[in-house]
Amino acid sequence: MKRTDAAKLIGTQVSAWTAANGEYVGELIEVFGGRWRGKVRITGVIKCATHCENGAPCRRGFRPGETIEVGGANIKPTTTTGTTYREALEREIVLFESFGALTWTTQGLKALRGKLAVEP
């Protein structure tokens, strides 16, 4: 999407995807830069952040009410509402459990359950 088209979306609901920090839905509040980027005020969580790499905790993720800055190619109009971060964590745990006892899922489950334990 071109920056001029993105500017028309300010104030509307968009999805904001990042490779490791999760996928969110929220209101586009600003478009800036030559290779444009956008600021999105998060209203819901689609997918949690990657919480561990090689078994070590690495990312917190974002919660509704927070603002995230994302590259323009990763911002799209959407009608999806998302959930709370806690609900997204619970959904992710169910997904990981469905893969069975693989090394990467065991480490991932440990990280996700640790995050869930402290999530309000």
KAVENZI-V420518 format. One line per field, one symbol per residue. ss: DSSP state (2 for helix, 1 for strand, 0 for the rest). phi: phi as a letter, one per 40 degrees, with the letter a starting at -180 (. if undefined). psi: psi as a letter, one per 20 degrees, with the letter a starting at -180 (. if undefined). A space follows every 50 residues. Layout:
# KAVENZI-V420518
ss = ???
phi = ???
psi = ???
This chain:
# KAVENZI-V420518
ss = 00222220000011111100011111111111000011111111111000 01100110000000001111122211100000102222222222222200 00222222222222222200
phi = .cdcccdccdgbcbbbbbcbchbbbaccbabagccdbbbbccbabcaccc cabfgbdbbcgbbdhcbbbbcdcbbacabcbgbccccccccccdcccccg ccdccccccccccccccbcc
psi = qqghhhhiipirprqopqgijaprqapoiqprqgnqrqppopiqpgprqo iqpkipqhqhrqqphrpqpqqhijpqqrjqhaarhghhggghgggghiia mqghhggggggghgghhip.
